[in-house]
Amino acid sequence: MNKICKFFLKLFGILLVANAALFAVFWFDLDGKLLFNVVEPFLKKHYDNMERKDTLKAPYEIDKFPKYDYNS
């Protein structure tokens, strides 16, 4: 076999393996499982521990133009 034929066979094999891997990700919903089991708990932990302004302690005032002060 010449070099061009070997190159195309190798390329076809790589594409076949990549296609099989992507099909396995689709078939077993591996991307959704990764998001649900890894990414979502990490984001929940991160955002639940953020410091926030306590909106229940803010006085209730009705103004024409409300003042949003988040740095206090």
N, CA, C and O atoms as a CHARMM CRD file, in Angstrom:
* protein
*
  288
    1    1 MET  N      0.83600  -1.18200   0.00000 PROA 1      0.00000
    2    1 MET  CA     0.00000   0.00000   0.00000 PROA 1      0.00000
    3    1 MET  C      0.88200   1.24700   0.00000 PROA 1      0.00000
    4    1 MET  O      1.97200   1.26900   0.57100 PROA 1      0.00000
    5    2 ASN  N      0.38400   2.24400  -0.64000 PROA 2      0.00000
    6    2 ASN  CA     1.15700   3.46700  -0.64700 PROA 2      0.00000
    7    2 ASN  C      0.81300   4.32000   0.57500 PROA 2      0.00000
    8    2 ASN  O     -0.09000   3.99400   1.34700 PROA 2      0.00000
    9    3 LYS  N      1.54200   5.39900   0.72700 PROA 3      0.00000
   10    3 LYS  CA     1.40600   6.23700   1.92700 PROA 3      0.00000
   11    3 LYS  C      0.05000   6.92700   1.99600 PROA 3      0.00000
   12    3 LYS  O     -0.50300   7.10400   3.08200 PROA 3      0.00000
   13    4 ILE  N     -0.48100   7.31200   0.85900 PROA 4      0.00000
   14    4 ILE  CA    -1.77100   8.01600   0.85400 PROA 4      0.00000
   15    4 ILE  C     -2.88300   7.09000   1.32300 PROA 4      0.00000
   16    4 ILE  O     -3.75000   7.50500   2.09200 PROA 4      0.00000
   17    5 CYS  N     -2.86800   5.86400   0.87900 PROA 5      0.00000
   18    5 CYS  CA    -3.88800   4.89700   1.28300 PROA 5      0.00000
   19    5 CYS  C     -3.80500   4.61700   2.78600 PROA 5      0.00000
   20    5 CYS  O     -4.83200   4.54000   3.46100 PROA 5      0.00000
   21    6 LYS  N     -2.58500   4.46400   3.31100 PROA 6      0.00000
   22    6 LYS  CA    -2.40500   4.24100   4.75200 PROA 6      0.00000
   23    6 LYS  C     -2.89300   5.44000   5.55700 PROA 6      0.00000
   24    6 LYS  O     -3.49200   5.29500   6.62300 PROA 6      0.00000
   25    7 PHE  N     -2.62000   6.63300   5.01900 PROA 7      0.00000
   26    7 PHE  CA    -3.07100   7.84500   5.70800 PROA 7      0.00000
   27    7 PHE  C     -4.59300   7.88100   5.80200 PROA 7      0.00000
   28    7 PHE  O     -5.14300   8.17600   6.86300 PROA 7      0.00000
   29    8 PHE  N     -5.26800   7.58500   4.70700 PROA 8      0.00000
   30    8 PHE  CA    -6.72900   7.63200   4.71000 PROA 8      0.00000
   31    8 PHE  C     -7.33100   6.51500   5.56900 PROA 8      0.00000
   32    8 PHE  O     -8.37200   6.71900   6.19200 PROA 8      0.00000
   33    9 LEU  N     -6.70400   5.35900   5.61000 PROA 9      0.00000
   34    9 LEU  CA    -7.19100   4.30000   6.49300 PROA 9      0.00000
   35    9 LEU  C     -7.03700   4.69400   7.95500 PROA 9      0.00000
   36    9 LEU  O     -7.92500   4.44400   8.76900 PROA 9      0.00000
   37   10 LYS  N     -5.91200   5.30600   8.28200 PROA 10     0.00000
   38   10 LYS  CA    -5.69000   5.76300   9.65800 PROA 10     0.00000
   39   10 LYS  C     -6.69100   6.86000  10.01600 PROA 10     0.00000
   40   10 LYS  O     -7.25100   6.85500  11.11200 PROA 10     0.00000
   41   11 LEU  N     -6.91700   7.79700   9.09900 PROA 11     0.00000
   42   11 LEU  CA    -7.88700   8.86600   9.32500 PROA 11     0.00000
   43   11 LEU  C     -9.29000   8.30200   9.48400 PROA 11     0.00000
   44   11 LEU  O    -10.03800   8.74200  10.35800 PROA 11     0.00000
   45   12 PHE  N     -9.65500   7.33400   8.65100 PROA 12     0.00000
   46   12 PHE  CA   -10.96400   6.70300   8.76300 PROA 12     0.00000
   47   12 PHE  C    -11.11800   5.99300  10.10900 PROA 12     0.00000
   48   12 PHE  O    -12.18400   6.05500  10.72200 PROA 12     0.00000
   49   13 GLY  N    -10.06000   5.31800  10.57300 PROA 13     0.00000
   50   13 GLY  CA   -10.10800   4.65100  11.87200 PROA 13     0.00000
   51   13 GLY  C    -10.28200   5.64000  13.00800 PROA 13     0.00000
   52   13 GLY  O    -11.05200   5.39100  13.93600 PROA 13     0.00000
   53   14 ILE  N     -9.57700   6.75900  12.94600 PROA 14     0.00000
   54   14 ILE  CA    -9.70600   7.78800  13.98600 PROA 14     0.00000
   55   14 ILE  C    -11.10800   8.37200  13.99300 PROA 14     0.00000
   56   14 ILE  O    -11.70200   8.56400  15.05300 PROA 14     0.00000
   57   15 LEU  N    -11.63700   8.65600  12.80600 PROA 15     0.00000
   58   15 LEU  CA   -12.99900   9.19200  12.71800 PROA 15     0.00000
   59   15 LEU  C    -14.03500   8.18300  13.20500 PROA 15     0.00000
   60   15 LEU  O    -15.03200   8.56300  13.81900 PROA 15     0.00000
   61   16 LEU  N    -13.80600   6.91400  12.93500 PROA 16     0.00000
   62   16 LEU  CA   -14.72600   5.86800  13.38900 PROA 16     0.00000
   63   16 LEU  C    -14.72900   5.76900  14.91600 PROA 16     0.00000
   64   16 LEU  O    -15.78700   5.64200  15.53200 PROA 16     0.00000
   65   17 VAL  N    -13.56300   5.82600  15.51200 PROA 17     0.00000
   66   17 VAL  CA   -13.47300   5.77800  16.98800 PROA 17     0.00000
   67   17 VAL  C    -14.10100   7.02400  17.60000 PROA 17     0.00000
   68   17 VAL  O    -14.80700   6.93100  18.60400 PROA 17     0.00000
   69   18 ALA  N    -13.85100   8.19300  17.00400 PROA 18     0.00000
   70   18 ALA  CA   -14.45300   9.43500  17.51600 PROA 18     0.00000
   71   18 ALA  C    -15.97600   9.37900  17.41000 PROA 18     0.00000
   72   18 ALA  O    -16.67700   9.81200  18.32400 PROA 18     0.00000
   73   19 ASN  N    -16.48500   8.85200  16.30500 PROA 19     0.00000
   74   19 ASN  CA   -17.92700   8.73800  16.13100 PROA 19     0.00000
   75   19 ASN  C    -18.52100   7.76900  17.15800 PROA 19     0.00000
   76   19 ASN  O    -19.58800   8.03300  17.71300 PROA 19     0.00000
   77   20 ALA  N    -17.85100   6.67500  17.40600 PROA 20     0.00000
   78   20 ALA  CA   -18.33300   5.70700  18.40100 PROA 20     0.00000
   79   20 ALA  C    -18.32800   6.32100  19.79900 PROA 20     0.00000
   80   20 ALA  O    -19.25400   6.10000  20.57900 PROA 20     0.00000
   81   21 ALA  N    -17.28900   7.09000  20.11400 PROA 21     0.00000
   82   21 ALA  CA   -17.22900   7.73500  21.42900 PROA 21     0.00000
   83   21 ALA  C    -18.34800   8.75600  21.58400 PROA 21     0.00000
   84   21 ALA  O    -18.98800   8.81100  22.63400 PROA 21     0.00000
   85   22 LEU  N    -18.59400   9.56200  20.56400 PROA 22     0.00000
   86   22 LEU  CA   -19.67500  10.55000  20.63800 PROA 22     0.00000
   87   22 LEU  C    -21.03800   9.87300  20.70600 PROA 22     0.00000
   88   22 LEU  O    -21.94000  10.36700  21.38300 PROA 22     0.00000
   89   23 PHE  N    -21.19800   8.75600  20.01900 PROA 23     0.00000
   90   23 PHE  CA   -22.46100   8.02400  20.10200 PROA 23     0.00000
   91   23 PHE  C    -22.66900   7.45700  21.50600 PROA 23     0.00000
   92   23 PHE  O    -23.79200   7.45100  22.01000 PROA 23     0.00000
   93   24 ALA  N    -21.60200   6.98300  22.13900 PROA 24     0.00000
   94   24 ALA  CA   -21.71500   6.46700  23.50300 PROA 24     0.00000
   95   24 ALA  C    -22.11000   7.58400  24.46700 PROA 24     0.00000
   96   24 ALA  O    -22.90900   7.36400  25.37700 PROA 24     0.00000
   97   25 VAL  N    -21.56000   8.77000  24.27300 PROA 25     0.00000
   98   25 VAL  CA   -21.94000   9.91900  25.10500 PROA 25     0.00000
   99   25 VAL  C    -23.42200  10.21000  24.91800 PROA 25     0.00000
  100   25 VAL  O    -24.12900  10.46000  25.89400 PROA 25     0.00000
  101   26 PHE  N    -23.89700  10.18100  23.68900 PROA 26     0.00000
  102   26 PHE  CA   -25.31000  10.42900  23.41900 PROA 26     0.00000
  103   26 PHE  C    -26.19000   9.31600  23.98100 PROA 26     0.00000
  104   26 PHE  O    -27.19400   9.59600  24.63700 PROA 26     0.00000
  105   27 TRP  N    -25.83000   8.06900  23.73500 PROA 27     0.00000
  106   27 TRP  CA   -26.67300   6.93300  24.09400 PROA 27     0.00000
  107   27 TRP  C    -26.85700   6.81800  25.60900 PROA 27     0.00000
  108   27 TRP  O    -27.96400   6.55900  26.08200 PROA 27     0.00000
  109   28 PHE  N    -25.78800   7.00800  26.36000 PROA 28     0.00000
  110   28 PHE  CA   -25.85700   6.87500  27.80700 PROA 28     0.00000
  111   28 PHE  C    -26.05700   8.20200  28.51800 PROA 28     0.00000
  112   28 PHE  O    -26.00700   8.24900  29.74700 PROA 28     0.00000
  113   29 ASP  N    -26.28200   9.27600  27.78200 PROA 29     0.00000
  114   29 ASP  CA   -26.52300  10.61400  28.32700 PROA 29     0.00000
  115   29 ASP  C    -25.40900  11.00900  29.31200 PROA 29     0.00000
  116   29 ASP  O    -25.68000  11.50400  30.40600 PROA 29     0.00000
  117   30 LEU  N    -24.18600  10.78400  28.91100 PROA 30     0.00000
  118   30 LEU  CA   -23.05500  11.04300  29.79800 PROA 30     0.00000
  119   30 LEU  C    -22.84900  12.52500  30.06500 PROA 30     0.00000
  120   30 LEU  O    -22.38100  12.89400  31.14200 PROA 30     0.00000
  121   31 ASP  N    -23.18800  13.37800  29.11200 PROA 31     0.00000
  122   31 ASP  CA   -23.04000  14.80700  29.34200 PROA 31     0.00000
  123   31 ASP  C    -24.04700  15.29600  30.38000 PROA 31     0.00000
  124   31 ASP  O    -23.70200  16.11600  31.23100 PROA 31     0.00000
  125   32 GLY  N    -25.28000  14.81000  30.32500 PROA 32     0.00000
  126   32 GLY  CA   -26.27400  15.18600  31.32700 PROA 32     0.00000
  127   32 GLY  C    -25.91400  14.66300  32.70100 PROA 32     0.00000
  128   32 GLY  O    -26.11800  15.35000  33.70200 PROA 32     0.00000
  129   33 LYS  N    -25.37700  13.44600  32.76100 PROA 33     0.00000
  130   33 LYS  CA   -24.96600  12.88600  34.04900 PROA 33     0.00000
  131   33 LYS  C    -23.80100  13.66900  34.64000 PROA 33     0.00000
  132   33 LYS  O    -23.73500  13.87800  35.85200 PROA 33     0.00000
  133   34 LEU  N    -22.88600  14.09900  33.78300 PROA 34     0.00000
  134   34 LEU  CA   -21.77000  14.91400  34.25900 PROA 34     0.00000
  135   34 LEU  C    -22.27200  16.23900  34.82200 PROA 34     0.00000
  136   34 LEU  O    -21.84000  16.66600  35.89300 PROA 34     0.00000
  137   35 LEU  N    -23.17600  16.88400  34.10800 PROA 35     0.00000
  138   35 LEU  CA   -23.71300  18.14800  34.59600 PROA 35     0.00000
  139   35 LEU  C    -24.47500  17.96300  35.90400 PROA 35     0.00000
  140   35 LEU  O    -24.33100  18.77300  36.81900 PROA 35     0.00000
  141   36 PHE  N    -25.28200  16.91000  36.00600 PROA 36     0.00000
  142   36 PHE  CA   -26.10900  16.69800  37.19000 PROA 36     0.00000
  143   36 PHE  C    -25.28700  16.28400  38.39800 PROA 36     0.00000
  144   36 PHE  O    -25.56300  16.73500  39.50900 PROA 36     0.00000
  145   37 ASN  N    -24.28100  15.43300  38.20600 PROA 37     0.00000
  146   37 ASN  CA   -23.54800  14.87400  39.34000 PROA 37     0.00000
  147   37 ASN  C    -22.28900  15.63800  39.71900 PROA 37     0.00000
  148   37 ASN  O    -21.81000  15.50000  40.84500 PROA 37     0.00000
  149   38 VAL  N    -21.74100  16.44000  38.81400 PROA 38     0.00000
  150   38 VAL  CA   -20.47500  17.12600  39.09900 PROA 38     0.00000
  151   38 VAL  C    -20.64300  18.64100  39.07000 PROA 38     0.00000
  152   38 VAL  O    -20.32800  19.32300  40.04600 PROA 38     0.00000
  153   39 VAL  N    -21.13400  19.16100  37.96100 PROA 39     0.00000
  154   39 VAL  CA   -21.16600  20.61400  37.77800 PROA 39     0.00000
  155   39 VAL  C    -22.21600  21.26100  38.67100 PROA 39     0.00000
  156   39 VAL  O    -21.93400  22.26300  39.32700 PROA 39     0.00000
  157   40 GLU  N    -23.43000  20.69900  38.70500 PROA 40     0.00000
  158   40 GLU  CA   -24.49100  21.31400  39.48600 PROA 40     0.00000
  159   40 GLU  C    -24.18500  21.35900  40.98100 PROA 40     0.00000
  160   40 GLU  O    -24.38900  22.41100  41.58600 PROA 40     0.00000
  161   41 PRO  N    -23.70500  20.27700  41.62400 PROA 41     0.00000
  162   41 PRO  CA   -23.35500  20.39500  43.03800 PROA 41     0.00000
  163   41 PRO  C    -22.24300  21.41300  43.29800 PROA 41     0.00000
  164   41 PRO  O    -22.26400  22.11300  44.31000 PROA 41     0.00000
  165   42 PHE  N    -21.27500  21.49200  42.38600 PROA 42     0.00000
  166   42 PHE  CA   -20.21200  22.48500  42.54200 PROA 42     0.00000
  167   42 PHE  C    -20.78400  23.90200  42.49200 PROA 42     0.00000
  168   42 PHE  O    -20.42600  24.74400  43.31600 PROA 42     0.00000
  169   43 LEU  N    -21.67300  24.17000  41.52800 PROA 43     0.00000
  170   43 LEU  CA   -22.26200  25.49900  41.41900 PROA 43     0.00000
  171   43 LEU  C    -23.16900  25.80600  42.59700 PROA 43     0.00000
  172   43 LEU  O    -23.17500  26.93800  43.08100 PROA 43     0.00000
  173   44 LYS  N    -23.93800  24.82900  43.07500 PROA 44     0.00000
  174   44 LYS  CA   -24.78600  25.04500  44.24400 PROA 44     0.00000
  175   44 LYS  C    -23.94700  25.39600  45.46100 PROA 44     0.00000
  176   44 LYS  O    -24.26900  26.32800  46.19700 PROA 44     0.00000
  177   45 LYS  N    -22.87400  24.64900  45.67000 PROA 45     0.00000
  178   45 LYS  CA   -22.00300  24.90900  46.81100 PROA 45     0.00000
  179   45 LYS  C    -21.38900  26.30300  46.70800 PROA 45     0.00000
  180   45 LYS  O    -21.29100  27.02200  47.70200 PROA 45     0.00000
  181   46 HSD  N    -20.98100  26.67300  45.51000 PROA 46     0.00000
  182   46 HSD  CA   -20.35500  27.98300  45.32200 PROA 46     0.00000
  183   46 HSD  C    -21.34400  29.11900  45.56200 PROA 46     0.00000
  184   46 HSD  O    -21.04800  30.05400  46.30600 PROA 46     0.00000
  185   47 TYR  N    -22.51300  29.04300  44.93900 PROA 47     0.00000
  186   47 TYR  CA   -23.44900  30.15500  45.01700 PROA 47     0.00000
  187   47 TYR  C    -24.23800  30.17700  46.32400 PROA 47     0.00000
  188   47 TYR  O    -24.70800  31.24400  46.71900 PROA 47     0.00000
  189   48 ASP  N    -24.40200  29.05600  47.00700 PROA 48     0.00000
  190   48 ASP  CA   -25.08200  29.07100  48.29300 PROA 48     0.00000
  191   48 ASP  C    -24.22400  29.68000  49.38700 PROA 48     0.00000
  192   48 ASP  O    -24.76000  30.15600  50.38800 PROA 48     0.00000
  193   49 ASN  N    -22.90100  29.67800  49.22500 PROA 49     0.00000
  194   49 ASN  CA   -22.00500  30.23400  50.23700 PROA 49     0.00000
  195   49 ASN  C    -21.65000  31.69800  49.99000 PROA 49     0.00000
  196   49 ASN  O    -20.85900  32.26900  50.74100 PROA 49     0.00000
  197   50 MET  N    -22.21100  32.31100  48.96700 PROA 50     0.00000
  198   50 MET  CA   -21.91200  33.71500  48.68900 PROA 50     0.00000
  199   50 MET  C    -22.57700  34.60500  49.72900 PROA 50     0.00000
  200   50 MET  O    -23.68700  34.32800  50.18300 PROA 50     0.00000
  201   51 GLU  N    -21.88400  35.67900  50.09800 PROA 51     0.00000
  202   51 GLU  CA   -22.48200  36.64900  51.00600 PROA 51     0.00000
  203   51 GLU  C    -23.45100  37.52600  50.22500 PROA 51     0.00000
  204   51 GLU  O    -23.15000  38.00100  49.12900 PROA 51     0.00000
  205   52 ARG  N    -24.61800  37.72500  50.82000 PROA 52     0.00000
  206   52 ARG  CA   -25.63300  38.53800  50.17200 PROA 52     0.00000
  207   52 ARG  C    -26.19000  39.53900  51.15800 PROA 52     0.00000
  208   52 ARG  O    -26.12900  39.34400  52.37200 PROA 52     0.00000
  209   53 LYS  N    -26.72500  40.59700  50.62500 PROA 53     0.00000
  210   53 LYS  CA   -27.38700  41.58900  51.46300 PROA 53     0.00000
  211   53 LYS  C    -28.70900  41.00300  51.94800 PROA 53     0.00000
  212   53 LYS  O    -29.44500  40.38600  51.17900 PROA 53     0.00000
  213   54 ASP  N    -28.99800  41.20100  53.22800 PROA 54     0.00000
  214   54 ASP  CA   -30.25500  40.70600  53.78900 PROA 54     0.00000
  215   54 ASP  C    -31.36400  41.67800  53.40800 PROA 54     0.00000
  216   54 ASP  O    -31.44900  42.77300  53.96400 PROA 54     0.00000
  217   55 THR  N    -32.19800  41.29100  52.47900 PROA 55     0.00000
  218   55 THR  CA   -33.24400  42.18800  52.00100 PROA 55     0.00000
  219   55 THR  C    -34.37700  42.35200  53.00200 PROA 55     0.00000
  220   55 THR  O    -35.17300  43.28400  52.87800 PROA 55     0.00000
  221   56 LEU  N    -34.46900  41.46700  53.99600 PROA 56     0.00000
  222   56 LEU  CA   -35.53600  41.59800  54.99300 PROA 56     0.00000
  223   56 LEU  C    -35.25600  42.71000  55.99300 PROA 56     0.00000
  224   56 LEU  O    -36.18200  43.19300  56.64500 PROA 56     0.00000
  225   57 LYS  N    -34.01500  43.12300  56.12900 PROA 57     0.00000
  226   57 LYS  CA   -33.65500  44.18700  57.06300 PROA 57     0.00000
  227   57 LYS  C    -33.69800  45.56800  56.43100 PROA 57     0.00000
  228   57 LYS  O    -33.53900  46.56900  57.12900 PROA 57     0.00000
  229   58 ALA  N    -33.90900  45.63800  55.13600 PROA 58     0.00000
  230   58 ALA  CA   -33.95900  46.93100  54.45200 PROA 58     0.00000
  231   58 ALA  C    -35.30300  47.59900  54.72200 PROA 58     0.00000
  232   58 ALA  O    -36.33800  46.93300  54.71000 PROA 58     0.00000
  233   59 PRO  N    -35.29500  48.92300  54.96700 PROA 59     0.00000
  234   59 PRO  CA   -36.56800  49.61900  55.19000 PROA 59     0.00000
  235   59 PRO  C    -37.38800  49.66000  53.90300 PROA 59     0.00000
  236   59 PRO  O    -36.84700  49.71900  52.79800 PROA 59     0.00000
  237   60 TYR  N    -38.69200  49.62800  54.07600 PROA 60     0.00000
  238   60 TYR  CA   -39.58100  49.66500  52.92500 PROA 60     0.00000
  239   60 TYR  C    -39.93200  51.11000  52.63600 PROA 60     0.00000
  240   60 TYR  O    -40.62200  51.76100  53.42000 PROA 60     0.00000
  241   61 GLU  N    -39.46700  51.59600  51.53700 PROA 61     0.00000
  242   61 GLU  CA   -39.74300  52.97100  51.13300 PROA 61     0.00000
  243   61 GLU  C    -40.23500  52.96500  49.70000 PROA 61     0.00000
  244   61 GLU  O    -39.74900  52.20800  48.86000 PROA 61     0.00000
  245   62 ILE  N    -41.19800  53.81400  49.44000 PROA 62     0.00000
  246   62 ILE  CA   -41.68500  53.94200  48.07200 PROA 62     0.00000
  247   62 ILE  C    -41.17600  55.26800  47.54200 PROA 62     0.00000
  248   62 ILE  O    -41.61000  56.33400  47.97700 PROA 62     0.00000
  249   63 ASP  N    -40.26200  55.18900  46.61000 PROA 63     0.00000
  250   63 ASP  CA   -39.69600  56.37600  45.98200 PROA 63     0.00000
  251   63 ASP  C    -39.98400  56.33000  44.49800 PROA 63     0.00000
  252   63 ASP  O    -40.26300  55.28100  43.91600 PROA 63     0.00000
  253   64 LYS  N    -39.90600  57.51000  43.91300 PROA 64     0.00000
  254   64 LYS  CA   -40.07200  57.55100  42.46300 PROA 64     0.00000
  255   64 LYS  C    -38.89900  56.86700  41.78000 PROA 64     0.00000
  256   64 LYS  O    -39.08200  56.16100  40.78800 PROA 64     0.00000
  257   65 PHE  N    -37.70800  57.06900  42.29900 PROA 65     0.00000
  258   65 PHE  CA   -36.50600  56.43900  41.78000 PROA 65     0.00000
  259   65 PHE  C    -35.83700  55.67400  42.92100 PROA 65     0.00000
  260   65 PHE  O    -35.19400  56.29200  43.77000 PROA 65     0.00000
  261   66 PRO  N    -35.96900  54.36900  42.96200 PROA 66     0.00000
  262   66 PRO  CA   -35.37900  53.60700  44.07200 PROA 66     0.00000
  263   66 PRO  C    -33.85600  53.67300  44.03700 PROA 66     0.00000
  264   66 PRO  O    -33.24300  53.81100  42.97900 PROA 66     0.00000
  265   67 LYS  N    -33.26800  53.57000  45.22600 PROA 67     0.00000
  266   67 LYS  CA   -31.80800  53.60100  45.36300 PROA 67     0.00000
  267   67 LYS  C    -31.33900  52.18200  45.66500 PROA 67     0.00000
  268   67 LYS  O    -31.69600  51.59100  46.68400 PROA 67     0.00000
  269   68 TYR  N    -30.55800  51.67300  44.78400 PROA 68     0.00000
  270   68 TYR  CA   -30.02300  50.31100  44.96000 PROA 68     0.00000
  271   68 TYR  C    -28.60200  50.44200  45.47300 PROA 68     0.00000
  272   68 TYR  O    -27.70800  50.87400  44.74500 PROA 68     0.00000
  273   69 ASP  N    -28.39600  50.06800  46.72900 PROA 69     0.00000
  274   69 ASP  CA   -27.07600  50.13600  47.33000 PROA 69     0.00000
  275   69 ASP  C    -26.70000  48.74200  47.79900 PROA 69     0.00000
  276   69 ASP  O    -27.15500  48.28200  48.84600 PROA 69     0.00000
  277   70 TYR  N    -25.86800  48.07700  47.01600 PROA 70     0.00000
  278   70 TYR  CA   -25.49000  46.71800  47.33600 PROA 70     0.00000
  279   70 TYR  C    -24.16100  46.63500  48.07300 PROA 70     0.00000
  280   70 TYR  O    -23.74200  45.54300  48.45700 PROA 70     0.00000
  281   71 ASN  N    -23.50200  47.74400  48.27400 PROA 71     0.00000
  282   71 ASN  CA   -22.18600  47.71400  48.90700 PROA 71     0.00000
  283   71 ASN  C    -22.25100  47.94000  50.40300 PROA 71     0.00000
  284   71 ASN  O    -21.20800  47.96200  51.05700 PROA 71     0.00000
  285   72 SER  N    -23.42800  48.10700  50.96700 PROA 72     0.00000
  286   72 SER  CA   -23.51600  48.36400  52.40600 PROA 72     0.00000
  287   72 SER  C    -23.69500  47.09100  53.18700 PROA 72     0.00000
  288   72 SER  O    -23.78800  47.12800  54.41400 PROA 72     0.00000
